Amino acid sequence: MHSLHNIDISGKRLLIREDLNVPVSNGQVTSDARILAALPTLQYALEQQAAVMVMSHLGRPAEGHPEPSYSLAPVAQRLSELLGQTVRLVSNWLDGVNVSPGELVLCENVRFCVGEKVNDPELARQMADLCDVFVMDAFGTAHRAQASTEGVIHAAPAAVAGPLLSAELDALSKVLRDPQRPLLAVIGGSKVSTKLGVLHNILPQVDHLIVGGGIANTLLAAAGYPVGQSLHEPDLLDAAAELIASGKIPMPKDVVVGSSFSADTPATIKPVDQVGDDDMILDIGPQTAADYAGIVQTCGTILWNGPVGVFEFPAFAEGTRALSRAIADSSAYSVAGGGDTLAAINQFDVADGISYQSTGGGAFLEYVEGKTLPAVAALEARSRSVA
Ligand code: AMP
């Protein structure tokens, strides 16, 4: 892929796709992590005196219905503060944008545009016509072939990878291509079904696989343990049994159960074979957390996606806290990705010990799964065509 740092952008019209899909409450950005991750790219483009237009999505609005609650106005406000210069939000940007060298404007939510999701070539052409160079920097959306993430790459006069996208790909390929062993993957979360492909594909590559959340519950059920009312997927017991047969997945010895999915249900630690019919497993127990921390300590590389318990409820956060602390304290090269994982890192204040935090959730998992990310494939095709 050609990259932003290798071309002359001074005075050029740059259209940059970022992932500025941040949480917003009462018109205020409540976590600016994704904006901060994009900031070096935007600052570089401004320093080079490019005329900068930035595109992003926010939430899941209906196309053609520019609902104010999905406006990027709060993002423009936060970006203005962080860049120390006014960032205009442009509502009707598809027909042309007035922007001068050294100025940055934000185009209103790309998901308001009809045709974005289906990757309409006409919409992609309109986007491409705005610029001299298109910069794909949104790793978090690189797994989606949409007009602003993929179609525009084919249509733009030139298309390059942005520094954030390149850094994300470098960090992940370092882990997957030539990891320092042992390699551990921690895959938590609510469902086996959404992560089965990742679990299958990662298993041959790793030395250890720690699973958590509803995924672990399904494995426990497949191993014949009682799981009571716990979130699990009975249809996937065969697939879960296959995963267990690898011998690479440690099983929990103890769990923390509640009687309902709520923050105030009393938390009880139980051995894994003592889970009752009315119990709901909501976290790993302290013995299991200590076992997992022991595995973490021996590893050279760690890939982490997903919590091992309902860390949003304080009584069930200890497992994820202990594991995140162990990962942060280890000398292993660690890459963490996904919204919940980054929220946990933040909540438990362990960011300093994580080698690389990926902004991608779905893209992170698809890359790990070995899938080709459409935006990356398109950038590679463009670079071959001009090489
Ligand atoms: P996912 O969206 O699949 O990545 O799953 C993340 C969610 O799984 C988080 O919101 C956790 O609260 C939830 N989770 C973790 N452990 C459990 C569990 N044992 N039962 C139900 N949900 C869980």
Boltz pocket constraint, residues with backbone or C-beta under 6 A from the ligand:
constraints:
  - pocket:
      binder: B
      contacts: [[A, 188], [A, 189], [A, 190], [A, 191], [A, 194], [A, 212], [A, 213], [A, 214], [A, 217], [A, 231], [A, 281], [A, 282], [A, 283], [A, 306], [A, 307], [A, 308], [A, 309], [A, 310], [A, 311], [A, 312], [A, 340]]
      max_distance: 6.0
